[in-house]
C-alpha cells in the first residue's frame, strides 16, 4: 500500500501480507509432532533455497548475532584459534564473540593507516592475506569472514577465500546474514563449512529466527568442540533437531512465517530470481542517486545488491534527512562508527513495491532540497 512505511534500513526488512498472516496459523506446542514436521520442512528447505544441498540446517531462536555466536564458539577446538577477516563492524563482531568466549582470535585486515576506518571498511580482503595469516598462525582451526559487510555495503571475495582455506585443515565460517539469498555469489560454490543466516533480510521472513548451515566437515567439527554455551551449543541443537526436537522453546509463529517466506521464495523462482530482483532494484535506485549527485562510497566491483552507502549532502545532517524522508514514507539508516557523521545507507531488502522504489528519487530530492 502507498501509505505503508517502507523500511530502507538493513533489517528488519518489510514483509509480505502472506508472511505476516502466517503468524496466525495458531498456537502450537513445540513438543508436538506438528512442530517436528514444520522444523523438518525448514531444515530441508533452507539448504535448497541457498544452493547448499549438502549442508544440514540448525535453527535457533534469536537474531543473526545468535547464529554468529553459535558458529564461532562451535567451530574451534580446545587449544586452537580462529582467524577473522576484519574489514567492517560485523567482522569486528566476530572477533569480539571469539574473545568474549575465551577463544584466541587473530585478525586479518586490509592495509590502511592506523585509525583509517574509511579505507579499511571499503576494501575487500585480499585472499593472499588470508593465506599469509594461516601460514603465520598454524594453530588456526577456523577462518571466519563476513560475506556482505553491511557496514558499508561491501562484498568480500568469499569464493577465493574458500579456495585458500580449503588448502588447510581449518573450517570456513561465513556470516551470510545480509547476503542470504540476495547476493550473486552462490554459497554452493564457496566451500563453506558453516554458514550463518537469518529468516529476515534476503529471505523476507520475520526477524527472530536464525540458523547455521553445516557441511559434513562442519558437522564433524561441532561435535568435536567443547560446549562453551548452554543456549548456543550447536551440538545440542544438532542432536535434538535430528530427532525433530529443539533444546529450548522456539519462536513457533516466526517459524510459520519463515515457512511461508520460503514458499514465496520458491514460487518466485528461487535463488536466481531473487538475486536478479535485487540487482534490478540496486540499478534502479543507484541511477536515481547519480542523478541527484549523491556519491556512492564503495567502488562498483565490490558493491552488494542490497545496501548502498552514500555521502551525506553538504549542509544536510543525517537526522534532518532521516526525518524528512520518514514523512514521505521511507526509513533510511545512518552510517556506523567514525563514518556516521558523513554517510548514510539506503537498503533495498525485503518486500518493497516497485513503484515505491521508483518514487524514492523524488522523495530524496525533496528531502535534500525542500
For each residue, the residues with C-beta under 8 A, 3 or more apart:
1: 4
2: 329 356
3: 329
4: 1 14 329
5: 326 329 330 331
6: 14 329 330 331 352 353 356
7: 12 13 14 331 349 350
8: 330 331 332 333 346 347 348 360
9: 12 331 332 333 345 347
10: 150 178 201 306 307 333 345 347 349
11: 64 150 178 198 200 201 207 347 349
12: 7 9 200 206 207 350
13: 7 200 201 204 347 349 350 351
14: 4 6 7 350 351 352
15: 19 20 200 204 205 206 257 261 350 351
16: 19 20 204 261 264 351
17: 20 21
18: 21 22 260 263 264
19: 15 16 22 204 205 206 257 260 261 264 351
20: 15 16 17 23 206 257
21: 17 18 24 260
22: 18 19 25 253 256 257 259 260
23: 20 206 253 254 256 257
24: 21
25: 22 28 253 256
26:
27: 252
28: 25 32 34 35 38 252
29: 32 35
30: 35 245 246 249 250 252
31: 35 245
32: 28 29 35 36
33: 36 37 244
34: 28 37 38
35: 28 29 30 31 32 38 39 244 250 252 255
36: 32 33 39 40 244 245
37: 33 34 40 41 244
38: 28 34 35 41 42 252 255 256 259
39: 35 36 42 43 59 241 244 246 255
40: 36 37 43 44 244
41: 37 38 44 45 259
42: 38 39 45 46 57 59 255 258 259 262
43: 39 40 46 47 56 57 58 59 241
44: 40 41 47 48 57
45: 41 42 48 49 259 262 266
46: 42 43 49 50 57 197 211 213 262
47: 43 44 50 52 53 54 55 56 57 213
48: 44 45 51 53
49: 45 46 181 203 262 265 266 270 271
50: 46 47 176 180 181 187 188 195 197 213 271
51: 48 186 187 188 189 271
52: 47 55 187 188 192 195 213
53: 47 48 188
54: 47 215 216
55: 47 52 195 213 214 215 218
56: 43 47 213 214 219 238
57: 42 43 44 46 47 211 212 213 214
58: 43 70 211 212 213 214 234 237 238 241
59: 39 42 43 209 210 211 237 241 246 250 255
60: 66 67 70 209 210 211 212 232 237
61: 66 208 209 210 248 249 250 251 254
62: 65 66 67 208 209 210
63: 66 198 207 208 210
64: 11 67 68 175 177 196 197 198 201 210
65: 62 68 69 93 97 210
66: 60 61 62 63 69 70 210 232
67: 60 62 64 70 71 177 196 197 198 210 211 212
68: 64 65 71 72 90 93 94 97 175 177 196
69: 65 66 72 73 97 101 229 232
70: 58 60 66 67 73 74 196 212 229 232 233 234 237
71: 67 68 74 75 144 173 175 194 196 212 234
72: 68 69 75 76 82 94 97 98 101 103 142 144 173
73: 69 70 76 97 98 101 103 225 228 229 232 233
74: 70 71 194 221 222 225 228 232 233 234 235
75: 71 72 82 141 142 144 171 173 193 194 218 221 222 225
76: 72 73 80 81 82 98 103 141 142 225
77: 80 141 221 224 225 226
78: 225 226
79: 139
80: 76 77 104 139 140 141 142
81: 76 103 104 105 106 137 139 140 141
82: 72 75 76 98 103 104 105 106 140 141 142 143 144
83: 105 106 107 108 130 133 134 137 140 142 143 144 170
84: 91 94 95 98 105 106 107 108 143 144 145
85: 91 107 108 109 125 130 143 144 145 146 156 161
86: 91 92 94 95 107 108 109
87: 91 109 110 120 121 123 124 125 146 149 154 156
88: 91 92 121 146 149 150 151 152 154
89: 92 93 121 149 150 151 336 337
90: 68 93 94 146 149 150 151 175 177
91: 84 85 86 87 88 94 95 107 144 145 146 149
92: 86 88 89 95 96
93: 65 68 89 90 96 97
94: 68 72 84 86 90 91 97 98 144 146 175
95: 84 86 91 92 98 99 105 107
96: 92 93 99 100
97: 65 68 69 72 73 93 94 100 101
98: 72 73 76 82 84 94 95 101 103 104 105 144
99: 95 96 102 103 105
100: 96 97
101: 69 72 73 97 98 228 229
102: 99 228
103: 72 73 76 81 82 98 99 228
104: 80 81 82 98 139
105: 81 82 83 84 95 98 99
106: 81 82 83 84 133 136 137 140
107: 83 84 85 86 91 95
108: 83 84 85 86 125 129 130 133
109: 85 86 87 112 120 125
110: 87 119 120 123 124 125 126 129
111: 123
112: 109 116 119 120 123
113: 116 119
114:
115:
116: 112 113 119 120
117: 120 121 337 338 339
118: 121 122 338 339
119: 110 112 113 116 122 123
120: 87 109 110 112 116 117 123
121: 87 88 89 117 118 149 151 152 154 337 339
122: 118 119 152 154 297 298 299 302
123: 87 110 111 112 119 120 154
124: 87 110 154 155 156 157 302
125: 85 87 108 109 110 129 130 145 156 157 161
126: 110 129 130
127: 130 131 157 160 161 163 164
128: 131 132 164
129: 108 110 125 126 132 133
130: 83 85 108 125 126 127 133 134 143 145 161 164 165
131: 127 128 134 135 164 167
132: 128 129 135 136
133: 83 106 108 129 130 136 137 140
134: 83 130 131 137 138 140 143 164 165 168 170
135: 131 132 138
136: 106 132 133
137: 81 83 106 133 134 140
138: 134 135
139: 79 80 81 104
140: 80 81 82 83 106 133 134 137 143 168 170
141: 75 76 77 80 81 82 169 170 171
142: 72 75 76 80 82 83 170 171 172 173 221
143: 82 83 84 85 130 134 140 161 165 168 170 171 172 173
144: 71 72 75 82 83 84 85 91 94 98 173 174 175
145: 84 85 91 125 130 156 158 161 172 173 174 175
146: 85 87 88 90 91 94 149 156 174 175
147: 155 156 158 174 175 176 178 179 183 185
148: 153 154 155 156 176 177 178 179 183 304 306 307
149: 87 88 89 90 91 121 146 152 153 154 155 156
150: 10 11 88 89 90 153 177 178 307 347
151: 88 89 90 121 154 336 337 339
152: 88 121 122 149 297 298 307 309 339
153: 148 149 150 297 298 303 304 306 307 308 309 345 347
154: 87 88 121 122 123 124 148 149 151 298 302 303 304
155: 124 147 148 149 179 183 185 302 303 304
156: 85 87 124 125 145 146 147 148 149 161
157: 124 125 127 160 161
158: 145 147 161 162 174 185 190 192
159: 162 163 185 189 190 191
160: 127 157 163 164
161: 85 125 127 130 143 145 156 157 158 164 165 172
162: 158 159 165 166 172 190 191 192
163: 127 159 160 166 167 191
164: 127 128 130 131 134 160 161 167 168
165: 130 134 143 161 162 168 170 171 172 191
166: 162 163 172 191
167: 131 163 164
168: 134 140 143 164 165
169: 141
170: 83 134 140 141 142 143 165
171: 75 141 142 143 165 193 194 217 218 221
172: 142 143 145 161 162 165 166 190 191 192 193 194
173: 71 72 75 142 143 144 145 192 193 194 195 196
174: 144 145 146 147 158 187 190 192 194 195 196
175: 64 68 71 90 94 144 145 146 147 196
176: 50 147 148 179 180 183 187 192 195 196 197
177: 64 67 68 90 148 150 180 196 197 198 201 210
178: 10 11 147 148 150 201 202 304 306 307 349
179: 147 148 155 176 182 183 185 202 304
180: 50 176 177 197 198 201 202 203
181: 49 50 202 203 265 271 274 275
182: 179 201 202 274 275 278 305 306 349
183: 147 148 155 176 179 202 275 278 304 305 306
184: 275 279 305
185: 147 155 158 159 179 189 190
186: 51 189 190 271
187: 50 51 52 174 176 190 192 195 213
188: 50 51 52 53
189: 51 159 185 186
190: 158 159 162 172 174 185 186 187
191: 159 162 163 165 166 172
192: 52 158 162 172 173 174 176 187 195 215
193: 75 171 172 173 214 215 217 218 221
194: 71 74 75 171 172 173 174 212 213 214 215 218 221 222
195: 50 52 55 173 174 176 187 192 212 213 214
196: 64 67 68 70 71 173 174 175 176 177 210 211 212
197: 46 50 64 67 176 177 180 203 210 211 212 213
198: 11 63 64 67 177 180 201 203 207 209 210 211
199: 203 205 206 207 208 209 210 211 254 257 258 261
200: 11 12 13 15 203 204 205 206 207 350
201: 10 11 13 64 177 178 180 182 198 204 306 349 350
202: 178 179 180 181 182 183 274 278 306 349
203: 49 180 181 197 198 199 200 258 261 262 265
204: 13 15 16 19 200 201 261 264 265 350 351
205: 15 19 199 200 209 254 257 258 260 261 262
206: 12 15 19 20 23 199 200 209 254 257 258 261
207: 11 12 63 198 199 200 254
208: 61 62 63 199 251 254
209: 59 60 61 62 198 199 205 206 250 251 254 255 258
210: 59 60 61 62 63 64 65 66 67 177 196 197 198 199
211: 46 57 58 59 60 67 196 197 198 199
212: 57 58 60 67 70 71 194 195 196 197 234
213: 46 47 50 52 55 56 57 58 187 194 195 197
214: 55 56 57 58 193 194 195 218 219 222 234 238
215: 54 55 192 193 194 218 219
216: 54 219 220
217: 171 193 220 221
218: 55 75 171 193 194 214 215 221 222
219: 56 214 215 216 222 223 238
220: 216 217 223 224
221: 74 75 77 142 171 193 194 217 218 224 225
222: 74 75 194 214 218 219 225 234 235 238
223: 219 220 235 238
224: 77 220 221
225: 73 74 75 76 77 78 221 222 228 234 235
226: 77 78
227: 230 233 235 236
228: 73 74 101 102 103 225 232 233
229: 69 70 73 101 232 233
230: 227 233
231: 248
232: 60 66 69 70 73 74 228 229
233: 70 73 74 227 228 229 230 236 237
234: 58 70 71 74 212 214 222 225 237 238
235: 74 222 223 225 227 238 239
236: 227 233 239 240 247
237: 58 59 60 70 233 234 240 241 246 247
238: 56 58 214 219 222 223 234 235 241 242
239: 235 236 242 243
240: 236 237 243 245 246 247
241: 39 43 58 59 237 238 244 245 246
242: 238 239
243: 239 240
244: 33 35 36 37 39 40 241
245: 30 31 36 240 241
246: 30 39 59 237 240 241 249 250
247: 236 237 240
248: 61 231
249: 30 61 246
250: 30 35 59 61 209 246 255
251: 61 208 209 254 255
252: 27 28 30 35 38 255 256
253: 22 23 25 256 257
254: 23 61 199 205 206 207 208 209 251 257 258
255: 35 38 39 42 59 209 250 251 252 258 259
256: 22 23 25 38 252 253 259 260
257: 15 19 20 22 23 199 205 206 253 254 260 261
258: 42 199 203 205 206 209 254 255 261 262
259: 22 38 41 42 45 255 256 262 263
260: 18 19 21 22 205 256 257 263 264
261: 15 16 19 199 203 204 205 206 257 258 264 265
262: 42 45 46 49 203 205 258 259 265 266
263: 18 259 260 266 267
264: 16 18 19 204 260 261 267 268
265: 49 181 203 204 261 262 268 270 274
266: 45 49 262 263 269 270
267: 263 264
268: 264 265 273 274 277
269: 266 272 273 274
270: 49 265 266 273 274
271: 49 50 51 181 186 274 275
272: 269 275 276
273: 268 269 270 276 277
274: 181 182 202 265 268 269 270 271 277 278
275: 181 182 183 184 271 272 278 279 305
276: 272 273 279 280
277: 268 273 274 280 281
278: 182 183 202 274 275 281 282 305 306 348
279: 184 275 276 282 283 305
280: 276 277 283 284
281: 277 278 284 285 305 306 348 352 357
282: 278 279 285 286 303 304 305 306 308 348
283: 279 280 286 287
284: 280 281 287 288 357 358
285: 281 282 288 289 308 346 348 357 360 361
286: 282 283 289 290 296 308
287: 283 284 290 291
288: 284 285 291 292 360 361 364
289: 285 286 292 294 296 308 310 346 361 364
290: 286 287 293 294
291: 287 288 361
292: 288 289 361 364 365 368
293: 290 313
294: 289 290 310 311 313 364
295: 310 311
296: 286 289 303 308 309 310
297: 122 152 153 309 310 311 343
298: 122 152 153 154 302 303 309
299: 122 302 303
300: 303
301:
302: 122 124 154 155 298 299
303: 153 154 155 282 296 298 299 300 308
304: 148 153 154 155 178 179 183 282 307
305: 182 183 184 275 278 279 281 282
306: 10 148 153 178 182 183 201 202 278 281 282 347 348 349
307: 10 148 150 152 153 178 304 345 346 347 349
308: 153 282 285 286 289 296 303 345 346 347 348
309: 152 153 296 297 298 335 339 343 344 345
310: 289 294 295 296 297 343 344 345 346
311: 294 295 297 342 343
312: 316 317 318 321 341 342 343 344
313: 293 294 316 321 368
314:
315:
316: 312 313 320 321 368
317: 312 320 321
318: 312 321 322 334 335 340 341 344
319: 322 323
320: 316 317 323 324
321: 312 313 316 317 318 324 325 332 344 367 368
322: 318 319 325 326 331 332 334 344
323: 319 320 326 327
324: 320 321 327 328 366 367 370
325: 321 322 328 330 331 332 363 364 367
326: 5 322 323 329 330 331
327: 323 324
328: 324 325 363 366 367
329: 2 3 4 5 6 326 356 363
330: 5 6 8 325 326 356 360 363
331: 5 6 7 8 9 322 325 326
332: 8 9 321 322 325 344 345 346
333: 8 9 10 344 345 346 347
334: 318 322 340 344 345
335: 309 318 339 340 341 342 343 344 345
336: 89 151 339 340
337: 89 117 121 151 340
338: 117 118 341
339: 117 118 121 151 152 309 335 336 342 343
340: 318 334 335 336 337 343
341: 312 318 335 338
342: 311 312 335 339
343: 297 309 310 311 312 335 339 340
344: 309 310 312 318 321 322 332 333 334 335
345: 9 10 153 307 308 309 310 332 333 334 335
346: 8 285 289 307 308 310 332 333 360
347: 8 9 10 11 13 150 153 306 307 308 333
348: 8 278 281 282 285 306 308 352 357
349: 7 10 11 13 178 182 201 202 306 307
350: 7 12 13 14 15 200 201 204
351: 13 14 15 16 19 204
352: 6 14 281 348 356 357
353: 6 356 357
354: 357 358
355: 358 359
356: 2 6 329 330 352 353 359 360
357: 281 284 285 348 352 353 354 360
358: 284 354 355 361
359: 355 356 362 363
360: 8 285 288 330 346 356 357 363 364
361: 285 288 289 291 292 358 364 365
362: 359 365 366
363: 325 328 329 330 359 360 366 367
364: 288 289 292 294 325 360 361 367 368
365: 292 361 362 368 369
366: 324 328 362 363 369 370
367: 321 324 325 328 363 364 370
368: 292 313 316 321 364 365
369: 365 366
370: 324 366 367
